[in-house]
Each structure stands twice: as structure tokens, then as C-alpha cells.
Amino acid sequence: MKQQFLEDKTGTIRLSVYDKNYITTPTSGTVTLSTPSGGVLQSEAAVTVGSNNEMTYSLTATHTATTGLNYKALWSYVISAVTYYETQLFDVVKNILSIPITDDDLYAELDSLREAAKQGTSTATAGAAGSITDTVKRKEEDDFWKGGNVKILSGTGEGQERTITGNTQSTGVVAITPNWATTPDTTSVYKIVRSFHPKIQQSFKKLEQMIYDKGKRHQLILESSQIEIPLIYLTIHFIAIDLTDEVDDKWSVISKEYWDRFNDSFNSLKLEYDEDDSGTIAGDEEQTGPGSLRIRRS
């Protein structure tokens, strides 16, 4: 999805540059902003190149004063003394959706997902206030376990459970929050469980794209809580597809069932549009179901 910014609010537009599948660091850059109709919002302005190799530019309320799709950001950046250009589109909208569910919501809907999640049990080789270390078993790529949880099953710190904020492959360190009440050590046997958050993100993007494709996204008024149920169903559908081993096994059946549930739930959504910028929803703007919606793209 394109980057979205709230009408009349500040924000930060971002761009990362890749070369041969690796992120590349520009030495400098500028950006020019244009309205959907081609008017210049911001002439060539210097951007910030961050420590994460990402270029950023701070939008003001003037840049986001009017809702619309397909604003343009023309980036110019220098790498090894060569100047490159890239055009990026972004939208200014009345409402930005956020992800309203967690793993616990998925487990509440389908408890068998608890055992289906990627997990492992091992013994720590070290511990610290905000982490647990296993240089023997934890060889997964960086942030593989991010969003998951780790629980001390026995030994020092037994019974403690924490959320994982990240892991580092080269050191075997798994960072957690909040800090341990009792710091684990080499006697601590732990269980680590990966989050389904990557699938939640994938499903959210799919759902958001489906809503976007209905048109008039910039005028849409929709609370994140309204997409909670369809997002749960769609996420379980994608998880079940990954877990399917053969046609018509348990997970194949679940994937089909939850795809049907998702479609029923999505088509029951009521979409409201503030087309006249009145700040209220009335008349034809009220509660249009996406299943019957046929909107000409703006």
C-alpha cells in the first residue's frame, strides 16, 4: 500500500533505496511534492538520510491540507557521485486504519493455532535484565521471534513470561519486555513461541487493498475496530494455507472455511464517506456495503 497521511496533520514520508536486493545508503537527497493535479506543493527540499539508510521528509499541515489520492513525491538522491530519481505516490485521507488484533485474538477464535505456531524449548546460556541468550539453539535470522513470547519453564526465573522485542542471530540474544523480575541464567529452561504477526500484517495489507480498490479511499470514514472480525478470519485463512500438507487435510478445510467467513464478514462491512467535507455522514454517504459497492475511481 502507498503511504497515507491524515488530512491537515503533520507526518513523515519515507523512502528506502535498494540495489541488487540490498538496501543502499544515499549520501544526500531532495524531494519535490506535487498535488494529484500536478500543482507544486513543495519545491526541491533537502531530506534526511537516517542511520537505518532511510530517507525521510517531514510533511506539514500545509502539505496535507486537502484529501486526495496519488500525490507525488519526486525523490532525487546521490549514490557514489551519481544522481538517481524516483517517483513515489502517496495519499492524504480522512482516516487511517491500524491493525486491531493480536495473536491472542487468533487463539480466542481458533485455539489449535497455539500449537501450530513455530516454537522451541531449550536451556539458556546466559541472561540479562532485558534478554535471554542461547548461543546453541537460537540461530534464526534477526527479528525472527519479534512479537512472540518466551516463558521460563524451570530453573532460575521459573514461571516468568515476556514479550519478545527482537532477536539477534549472531549473538543468540533474545530481547524482551518488560525486564525480568528474576534474571535467567544457565539453569533456566525456556519455551519460545513465534508470533503470527507477519501473517497479521500480510492479511491487513490484503484487506486494506480490497477497501482501497472500492475507490474514494481518501473520503472513507472507518474505525479500525470495524475490521477486527474480517481481519481475524483472513489471517487464519492465510495461516491455514501455510499449514496445509495435502488436499482436504484439517488445515485445508480450515483455510476454505475461514475464506468463506472472511468474505461474508467483509461484505457485511458498512463503509461511510464524507464526500462533501461537511464533517458529518448523511444521505448517500451513509453505510454502503462493499459487496454491492461500485465506485468510480477518483
Buried (B, 14 or more C-beta within 10 A) or exposed (E): EEBBBBBBBEBEBBBBBEEEEEEBBBEEBBBBBBBBEEEEBBEEEEBEBEEEBBBBBEBEEEBBEBBBBBBBBBBBBBBEEEEBEBEBEBBBBBBBBEBBBBBEBBBEBBEEBEEBBEBBEBBBBBBBEBBBBBEEBBEBEEBBBBBBBBBBBEBBBBEBEBBBBBBBEEEBBBBBEEEBEEBBBEBBBBBBBBBBBBBBEBBBEBBBEBBBEBBBBBBBBBEBEBBBBBBBBBBBBBBBBEBBEEEEEEBBEBBBBBBEBBBEBBEEBEBBBBBEEEEEBEEEBEEBEBEEBEBEEB
